[in-house]
Amino acid sequence: MTTLEKKTLSAPELRRRRGILTMFALAICEFLFFVLIPKQNDVVKFGFVMDKEWVAVHEWSINSKVGSTIFASISLVAVILAFIQFRRAKTIRIPSSIFASSLLMSFLCWAASGKFIPFTGLLQGGLLLSVPLIFGAMAGVLCERSGVINIAIEGQLLAGAFASGVVASLTQQTWVGLLVAPFAGALISVLLATFAIKYGIDQVILGFVLNVLVIGLTGFLYKRLLIPYQSTWNSGPIFSPIKIPVLADLPILGPIFFHQTIIVYLMYVIVATIHVALFRSRWGLRVRAAGEHPTAAESVGINVNRIRFRNVIIAGAVAGIGGAYFTLGAVGSFGKEMTAGKGFIALAALIFGRWSPLGAVGAALIFGFADNLQGVLSITGTPIPSEFMLMAPYVATIIAVSGFVGRVRAPAADGIPYKRESSL
C-alpha cells in the first residue's frame, strides 16, 4: 500500500487493517503452538447438554490434533476472508467473529486433550461471572459519556452487595434486598457527584478515596456486626433461577440466557435501555454533548452539570444492582471485600469496549469467560498454568489502550470539571 493510499484511509479503516495483521500473526502462532509442536493424540470431548433442554448435539468427540488442525485452518481462512471483505466493504466484523471462535476451539482442543469439557456449562459460567462486570461497565458508560470519570465503581458494587445482603438477611426477603441495593450505590454516587462536579475535586483521586471509604466502612461493620450476629444480619436468601418457557429449552443458548435469576434478566433490560437511550434519544444526545463539548452544549441551553450530576446518580444505582448479585444472586451472605477488584475490571472492560455499551458488554463477557475457563481447565488439567489464562484479557486491554489496534479515545471532556456562572 502506497503512502497516498494510507492517507486516504480513515482511523477506523486503519484500525481494521491492523486487526487483520494481528489476526494473521495469531493464526501463525496458532498453527505453531497448537498443531505443529504438540504430539498428543488423545480424544477431547465436548458436552452440550446441561439439563432437560432440547438436544441438538449431546456430546462431540474429536481427536485433539485433528481438532486443532481443523480450527486453525478455519482461523487462517477467516483471515483471508477478512482481507477480502476489507478490500470490498472496509469492514471485518463477521470474519473477526469466525476467527475468534475458531481460535478458542483450537485452543480448547489442544489444552483439553484427553479431557471432557462441559461447553454449555463453560459458557453459562462465563456469563454469570461477567454479570457484575457488565453492571459496573454500564455505570462507567453513564458517567464517562457525560464527562465524569468513575473510579468508584468498586465502592458502588461493594455498597450494593453489603446493603442488599444485610437487608435481605433481616427481612428474609430477596426482593427487599434488591430494592435497597441501587440506593446504596447511588449514595456513593452522591458523594462522587458533589465533590467532583460541584467542587471540582480531582475525579481519579476522589474515586480511589471513595473506594477506600466503602472498603473500610463495610469491613468495620462486617467485623463488629455481621460476624458476631451472623444468623440475624448475614444469612439471607438468594434468588432462584427463573426458567422462561420454550426459550429455556433451546439447545445450548436456552440454559445459558433464559434460565437465570431476576438480576440477570434486569441486566438484559438495563443494557438495552442504556444503548437505545444513549444513541437514539434526545437525552442521549445531550449526555454525549456534555461529555464531548460541554461549552457548545451549554450554548444551546443544556445544563451540563445537571446532566452530569443525574448521570452519576443513575450510574451508582446501576452499579448497586450489580453489587446485589454478589449476595442475592450467588452466596446469600456478605463477605469482606467480596467484590475483589471487579470494579476495576469493569473499568478495563469499559476502555476495551471503547466507551460503548455493547462494546463494554462484549469485553466484560470475555473477562468473565476467561475467568471461568481457567477454573474449568485447572480442574480438568491443562499443559499451561491457569494463571496465564487470566492474563489474556488484560493483555488485550493493554494492547487496545496502547493504540496497537487503533486509537482508543475517551470522550473529549471526560474528567474535566465544567465551571459555569450559575449554580448547579
N, C-alpha and C positions, 0 to 999 in steps of 0.2 A: 504494500500500500504506500503510495507516494505521500509526500508532505502535504500537498494540496488536498488530497483525499482525506487525510487525517483531520485537516482543519474544517472540513465540511461536516464531520460527524458531531452530533450533539453529545452532551455529557452522558445521557442515558445510553446512547449507542456505543460510546467508548467503554462504558461500564459493562455492557453486554459482550463487547469484543474481548475485554479482559476476562470475563467469565468463561468464554469459550476456551481461551488459552488455559485457564485454571482447570477446567473440566478435562482438557486433553492431558495435562500433566498428571491429574489424579487417575485418569484411565490407564496411563502408562504404569504408574505406581501400583495400581490395582492388579494388572497383569503380572507385574514383577513379584509382589509380595503374596498374592492370593492364588496365583496359578503356577508360575514357573518355579519358585523356591520351595513351597510346601511339598511334602512327599506323602501326606496322609491320604488314604483312600477309603476311609470309613463312611458309613451312611449317616446322614443327618436327617432327622425327622422334624417336620413342622406340623403342629396341631392347630386346627382352625375351628374347633367346636368347644364351647365353654359349658353350656347348659343344655337347654332344650330348644334352642333356636333351629330354624330350618337348616338343613345340611346341604351345602353345595359341594364342599370338599372336606371330608372328615380329617384326613391325615395325608401328608405328602412326604414321601421318602425319596432322597436323591443322593447319589454319590458326591462326597464333598468336593473332590477335584473336578468332577464334571459340572457340578452346580456353579462353582466359582468361575470356571471357564465360560459357561453359557452366559452368566450375568455380566462378566467382564466384557464379553463380546457385545452384549446389548449396550453397555456403557459406551463403548467405542462407537457403535452405530449412532447412539444418541448425540455424541459429539459431532459426527458428520452431519446429522440432521440439523443440529443447532447452527452449524456453519451455513448450510444451505438456506435455512429459514431466515437467518440474519441477513444474508445477501438479498433475499427477496422482500422480506417484510420488516427487517430491523428488530425482530423480537425472537426470543429463545425460550419462552416460558414453558411450552409443552416438552421440548427436548430436555430442558433442565430437570423437569419433574421425572421424566423417564430415567435420566442419568442418576439422580439421587436415589431413586427406588432400586435400581439395579446395583448401584454401589453398595447399598445397605444389604441386599440379598447376597451379593458376592462375599461380603464380609462375614455375614452370618453362616454361610456355607463353610467358610474357612474356620471361623472361630468355634463353631459348634460341631465340629467333626466327631461323629460317633455319639452325639447327644440328641436330646429331644427339646425342641423349642416350642412352647405354647404361644404361637404367633398372635392369636387374638387376645390372649391374656396379656401379652407383652405390650400391645397397642393400648389396651384398656388401662393398664397400669401407668403407661406414659401419659395418658390423658389426665388421670387422677392426680399425678404428681405435678402436672402443669396448671391445675386449676388455680391455686393461689398466685402463681406467677402471672397468669392471664389477668386476674383481678388487679394485681399490682401494676402490671403494664398498662392496663386501661386507666388506672389512676394517674400514671405518668403521662399518658397521652393527653388527658383532660387538662392537666396542669401545664405541661410544656408547650402544647399547642396555643395556649393563651399567653405564654411568656413567663411562666414561673417554674423554676427548677424544683422538682420534688425529690429530694434525697430522703425524706422522712417516710417513704413507703414502708420501710421495715417497721418503724414505730406504729404506723397506722394498722398494719397487719397484726402486730402483736397486741395492740389495744383492742382490736376487734376480737381476737382469739380469747383474750382474758375476760372481757366483758360478757361475751356470749357464753363462755364456759361457766362462769360464776352464776350468771342469772339463770341459765338452764339448770344448773345444779340446785339452786334454791327453789325454783318453781317446778322442777322436773317436767318442763315443757320446752321442747326444742324450738318451737315457733317463737316463744317469748325471747329466748336467747338470740335467735336470728334477727328479731326486730331491734334488739338493743345494739347489735354489732355495728351497723352503719353509723349510729350516733357516737359510738366510741371513736371510730375512725375520723368522723367529722370534727370531733372535739380537738383532736391533734391538729387537724387542718385549720381550725380557727386560730390556733397559735401560730401556725406557719403563715397563714394569710395576713394576720395582724402585723407581725413583725417584719415579714418580707415585703408586703405591699404598702402598708401604711407608714412604716418607719424605715423602710429601705435597708434592712439588715442583709448582709451577705447571705444569699439563699443556700449556698453549699454548706457553709459553716452552721447556719441555723438548722438545716436538715439533720446534720450529724448530732447537734446538741439535743434536738427533739428525740432522736433515736436513743441516745444515752439516757435521756429523761424517762422515756417509757420503759426501757430495759431495767433501769434502776428501780422505778416505782413498782412495776409488776413483780420484779424479783423480791423486793421487800415484802409486798403483800403475800406473795407465794410462800415465803418463809414464815411469816408471822400469822397468817390466816389460813391459807389453803392446806398447808401440811398438818398443822395441829387439828384442824376441823375438816378433814378431807371428806368424810362421809356426808357432811352437810354442804360444804362450799365447793367441792371439787369432784363430784361424782355425778355428772349429768348424763342424760340420754343422748343418743345420736340419731340422725335421720336414717330411715331405712330406704333402700333404693326403690324407686317407683318405676314399674315396668309399663311402658307405653304399648298398648295392644297393637299387634301387627308389625309396627316398626321395630319393636324389640326382638321380633322373631326373624328379622332379615339376617341372612348369613354374614358373618364377620362384623359388619357395621352395626347390626342391631344391638348386641350386648355391649358394644363399645360406647355408643352415643345415646341409646334410648332405654337403658336400664341403669339409671343413675339417680342420685339424690336430688332434692329440690334445688340445692345450691348450684349444682352443675347446670340444671335447666335454666336457673336465673342467669348464669354466666352466658349461655347462648343468647338470651334476650338482651342482656346488657351490652354485649359485644356488637350485636346487630344494631341496636339503638344508637350507640355511640358512632358507629361507622356511618349510618344513614344521616344522623343529625349533623355530623361534622362536615360532610361533603354534599348534603342535599337539602340543607335548610338555611334560613336567614341567620338563625342563631349560630350555626357552624361557620358561616362566612364571617360573622362578627368576631367569633373566637379566633379564627385563623388570622384575621386582620390585626387583632390585638397582639398576637404573637409574632407577626411578621413586621408590621409597620404601625406601631401604636400612634405615632403623631398624625399620620394620614387618617387613621381610624377616628381619632378624636376630632379631626377637622370636619368630618361628615356627621358629627353628633353622637358617636359611640362613646360611652363611658367606659374607658379601657380598664381602669382599676376596679370598677364594679363587676365587670365581666370576669376579670381575673380572680377577684375575691370569691365570687359564686362558683367558679370552676374548681377552685382549690377545695372548697367545702364539699362539692359533689364528688370530687376525686377521693377525698377522705372517706366518704360514705361507701364508695365502691370498694376501696381497699379494706374497709371494715368488714364488709360481707366476705371478702376473700379470707380475712383472718378467721372468721367464724368456721371456715371449712376445716381448719386445723383441729378444732374441738368438736363441733356438732357434726361434721362430715367424716371424721376419722376416729378419734380415740375417746371423745366424750369428756375428757378432763384436760385441764391446763397444765403445761409443763414449763419450767423456767426457760426462757429464751427459745421456745419451741419453734419459732419461725426460722431460726438457724440461717439467717442471711438471705432468705428468699426475697426480701425486698430489694436487695442489691442485684440479685439475679434478674429480677423483674426489670430493673433499670437497664441491665445489659440487653435483655430482650427488646426493650423499647428502642435502644440505639441500633441494635442489629436489624430491627424491623423498620428503621428509617422513620420513626415517629408517626407511623401509620397504624391504625387499629388492627387491620388484618395482618399487616407485616409483623406487628408485635405478637399477635396470637401465634403466627407460624413459628416465630423464634422461640416463644415460650413452649410450644409443643416439642420443638427439637430438644430444648433443655430437659423437659420432663421425660421424653423418650430416652435420652442418653442416660439420665439418672436411673430409670427403670432397667434399661438394658445392662448397665454394669452390675446391677443387683442380680439379674437373671443369670448372666454369664458367670458371675462369681460363684453362684450356686451350682450351675451345671459344669463349670470348669472351662477355662479358656487359656490359650497359649500366652496371652498378654495380661499384665496386671490390670485389675478392674479400675484402678485409679486413672489410668490413661484414657479410659472411656469417658470419664467425667471432664477430662481436659479438652476434648474435641470441640464442644460448642463454644467454650470460652476463647479458644484459639481462633475459631471462626469469627467471634465478635471482635477480637483484636485486629484480625485481618480487615474486617469491614470498617472499623473505626480508622485504621491507618490509611485507608484510601486505596488499597491494593486492587479492590474490585469496584472502584468508583468512589467519588467523594460522598461521605455521609454528613449531611448538613442539618443541624438543628434549626428550629425557627429562628429567624434573624434577631428577634428581641428577647430570646429565651434567657432568663436570668438577669435581665437589665431592668431595674426599677423604673417605673414611669412616674414622673412628677408633673402634676397639673395644679393650676391655681386654686380650683375649687376643692373642697374636702371630699373624701370617699363617700 
